[in-house]
Amino acid sequence: MLTTQYPEPVNADGLSYAPDSEERRLLEAALAEMESTVAQVPSIINGERLYTGHKSQQVNPWNPHGAPLAEYHQVDSSTVQTRAIPGVLDARKRWANMSFKHRAAVYKRAAHLVESPKYRWKLMAATMIGQGKTCGQAEGDCITEVLDTLNFHVYFCAQLYQQQPPKQFNSSTSHLDYRPLEGFLLAISPFNFTALGAHIAFTPALLGNVVLWKPSPMAVLSNYILYQIMEEAGLPSGVIQFLPVADPTHVVEPALSSRDFAGLHYTGSSTVLRTLAAQIGAGTPSYRTFPRIVGESGGKNFHLVHRSCRDDVDWIASAAVRSAFEFQGQKCSALSRLFVPRSMWEAPGDGGSSSDLRRALIREAEKMTHGEDVKQLHHALGPLVSQASFDRFREFVRRAQLDGHRLVYGGLVADDGAKGFFVQPAIFETSSDPAEKERVLESELMNRELFGPLFAVYIYEDGTAMGFEDVCDLIDRTTEYGLAGSVFARDREAVRIADEKLRDSVGNFCINDKSTGAVIGAHPFGGARSSGTNDKANSTNVLLRFSSIRCVKDSFLTATVGTDTSKRRVQDALSPHAAKVQVLTQEDNARAVHQADVVLIAVKPFKRAGVFAAPGFKDALRGKLLLSIMAGITTTELSRLAHHSEAATEQSTFQAVRAMPNMAAKIREAVTLYAATDGITRENLEFASWVYGQVGEAHCIPEGSFDICAVLVGCAGSLLLLAIDGLLDAAVAEGVRRPEVQDLVVNSAIGMMRLVPVGGEHPSVLREKIASPGGCSIRALLELERLGVRSAFTTAIMAAAEKSKKMSSS
């Protein structure tokens, strides 16, 4: 049960790193120190650091031919299969059963450590150098977004656990148990956000899951620092196995081959996600459960401009350039297609005008400069992350020009990347020739995700209102992706049209804002189509994908009594079982019966008519099993009471069981007799036997024998107690105090009674064995016979049986 309160977090604020500021000095020192060393990063399995010697490198994209940023020690598939997977499953036994407040404490502690001097500057330096980020981009990623990831997911998880069934009953309660998935998850994180490493690996673990984490080779060092933070915060060994490898198959193949594979959490390319999904689908028959797939992949994101924004070109240009070029366009939601009305694209003449978007884009693009040193903090851009990204950008620019697209700005590259993977962002204008329209729309520039600082401008005809609607249809049908997009319009009707027509086109739709910049807590992120499973990262929604929910129904008893005084008395008597028994007053009878599956009636027989006559009581009783311990009330009488008319009795499928326990039920030594209505199901009869068996023996007998058997069981105890009381009176008469001999007499009687079922002999035979000739026992027995005690017992029981029959008919 969740008792700790987790208030909604406030989004973290970043530092400014102004010239001569203390944070700037500390960051520059951390950058210099990290550039001067080559970090050794181990694989970590079950808390053990494995420096295998089988190393690969994380290249420094600012200086790719210099010393690497880090060397990471890899494990092979066999080690993953024989050590990492068994270890993570063993850790699950403890982690899954740890209360949420203790798991959450690890994450809250980790958030404090992220901001601490011990880790803040290391995280910043590793993210800036290793992933090619500028100061501002790194601060917004590895500090503020990591903090938000940790803090908000604790809050989201607490909110999820509080989502419980709204309907509860007087006879039972139910709750949802948000179990972790049965098995382990494979987490594959990308290079472009350190915070995504935290999200991909740590978010599933918060719910009690265990994880094999394969970080990107281009983000190994920053991700290793995150792992160290979680370790210091108290994450138990083995919950997350840290497995950096250059060849992903060393982790993926043993993971997907394991019967205990339970899910994939992935961010990366659409091609790889499809491949993994196909592998998982093929392996499904061998898995313990159907694996969950949570994946975020590529995008071909757009900005759509409406002509009502003709006076806002500077704002539109700034939004486009920032979305497309920040972090060198290596964001999933980065702009890659800009749709512009012809009336706003290019003003005639050389002077330009306020509505000339072409010139405004070039002005903004010229502000996006890069330095050649990571410590030059005033630049807006850094290098691309790898040689492959550098080569892909250069080739993309070349092919776009060969396809007939006009290069409006940039596209230059720095030699072969030897001095850093630096490129000049590029803006292309697609062909305006109507005859070329379909070829343009099918071109690589308009369809393929580049993941680099480049976007295409498509000019649409805006002479009629249909021009805007047509371009909305064009956007929707010309790409396989569905991640992010924006519309810029002052005309609200245009916003409505775009919102409606592009509803299935994107998972994140922005109105008058750029497509990048989702904030945790405000903008759950993700897209469909080839952009992923759209489970909305950074929200409660995605947490459901990492939980296998169990519904627990806890049934208990509801007792109804006639008065408040009785209610207090019963509550006091049942106080040891207060969690299982709810006591209500009689006016709640019908409601209690309606919510119950089984109804037990234990009232004085003369009160039965009033109970059954209560408004709604008979209707509520339909379809329920009735258990009665009303003395003398037959099953036929119960059927009559439960129906609205005599005729209904014969047609009824009413099922009832009458019973007669005795007072020994208090010590679970009772003998309970029961009889059932005709046609009762075997299941209900067995259930009644189980109920009565909880307080001793239970015996089913025919209704015709019930009165005599019931009084034997119900009255025998009273008669025997009278006999014992007479024996104790004799002791008192002989000068012995009653308490001194009471236990002697009672235990002797219990012992003798137990001989009857054990020996299987008639009571008279046992009596004869005890009464030896000339002894005390025979003299006492003869005196009882003279006084008529035997016939008195017989007459008493017959009178009681007759009374029982009269009670049933009265």
C-alpha angles and dihedrals in degrees: 000000000000111000104151113093119227112193119211108274125237115236112259120254121225129222122254100223090211117184112283092011120139093240090054091052092049092047093050090050091050091049092050092048094048093048090053096058138050108227118222110220118192131202108248121214122171089346093304118124110225115203094183098171089231093115139180128181138242103217122222102235091199089061108012096173093049127077115316119250092234145354116219126202113227133207125213131239093263092058091049090050099044102033114014098047098043089045095051091048091050090051089052091067090066102029096049091052095047111106118255093244090062094046090047090051089061091055095045090049090049090054090056090049092052089062095042120107088242093067112011097079094040090053092048094048095046092049095045097046101033099041099031096245128157121232096263094045092049094048090052091049116035096030115028098027093043089051091049091047092055098040100040095046090055087053093044091049092050089051091050093051089053091059098101134157109287092209116078130166137216088238099047146005129215135198138180118246108206097210122186116248115281104253129008137308127232110222118196113181130190132233100239100078126032085199089061088060088057092046098044095049106025104039096065090045092056089070092053098271124138122226145205103208121202107183123199114272086232094057102037098122098048090045091050089054089052089053091050089052092053091048092053090046089061107267106162119242115269097020089106119022110205108216115172110183134162091214107054093200089074088071104022098054098052090041095052091042093057120100087219096059104127107169152348125232108189143166119181141078124351091233093058092044091054091048092050092046090052092050091049091048091052091049097046096102090061098048125097090231140005103280120234117233117203110175138165117189142156135337142197094205126192145202114207116199123201122207091243086077095063091123093050102064095125091053092045092047093049092050092049096048094045093047093047102038110030110109085011092288092294096134124107091232097044117136115258103158126046116189111201132180112242091235090064103038106079130001117215118255131029100278097071125213140233090268097051102115094175094064092041090056092051091049091053093043092054088062091061101089131159132212127215095234127061089222092063091096099176096073122098098216140048133188128293111265102248148009089255092055091047093051092044092054093048092049093045092055091049095050093045090058091047088053089060099257114143118237105226097177142005127333096153120141130204105249109280095328093267092132093043136312093274123154135172111242115248136219120195130192114211122224115280095202108121089215089059095048099104093042090051093049092049094046124114091246092062099037114029124079110234102180091213141096100288137103139176126230115216114193115210129192111255100178090113135031089248090065091071093045091048092053090051089056090046092053091050097051104037104070137047092220131089109182117112140351143158139212122206114200140134090198106087092202088060089051089051093050093049092045091053100041095043097043093113094036100077141021093212116043120184125196114207094346137089121271095242129067106068110179121216111246093023107049116035104205135222145088140218136224107050090342094079146269094311095225089151110244116223096033141087088260095072092049090065088063090061095050132077101204122218121195112215119199115196112192123199140165131274116204120194122198136183104244142021088247091057090046092057091045093051092045090054092047092049097039093117087060098040092128091059104036127059117194119209133172123255097264087069093058097105093045092048092049092047091056095044132087095202126031122204116195116198109166135124109280094242090060095056097094092055093049095052093042094059113119111271095003098113093044091050090051095060113116093009129118110243119208115190130190094175107136115249097359110132126213088248090057091047090054091050092050093049096055134070095229143013091250091057091058095069094047094046130115087199112151122204139158123204118202142180117204123174134229093271086080085089089071095032092252098110127132107219123192120199139180128190139212118259114272097026112157120250090238093056093045091051090047091053090050090051092050094051091041090064090077100041135292122359124200127185113215136173116273090239092062095042102096097054094039092046094053090046089056096036100040103031090079092054093049093048090049089053089053091049090049089054091051090051090050088058090053091052090049089055091053102263120126115243097236090054094063104024096094090044092056096041095047091046090053092048091050094050093047091053090056091067099068092033097054097033091219128136113263090241090059091052090046090052090052091054097045102072118189114281091003135130096256095058092049091052092047093050090052090053090050090051089053092048097242094148093054090043090059091048093047091047093054093046090051090051091050090052090050090052091054092050091050090056093053098040 
